[in-house]
Amino acid sequence: MAYSKEKDKLIEVIGTVEGPRSSIEVAIYSYDGAAPKIAVTRFSEKEDGGRGFQNLGRLTRDEAEGLLPLLKAAIGKL
């Protein structure tokens, strides 16, 4: 089954950790009515001023410490 953006529903953005060159967003999504799941996404600023998706990859200490309370809050909402 192929991914369909129309079936992917944002339930709630829990919060964002801002960094010098990118931000990390913690949100809750449900795909096609399935059980909600936590999404952790890194975004960076594109040259044209828009936001671009990046692989989450490695975290700095500040990013990891900022993510912990957001992940705990997201778990509490599932």
Secondary structure, DSSP 4 states (H G I P E B T S, - for coil): ----GGGEEEEEEEEEEE-SSEEEEEEEEEETT---EEEEEEEEE-TTS-EEEE------HHHHHHHHHHHHHHHHH-
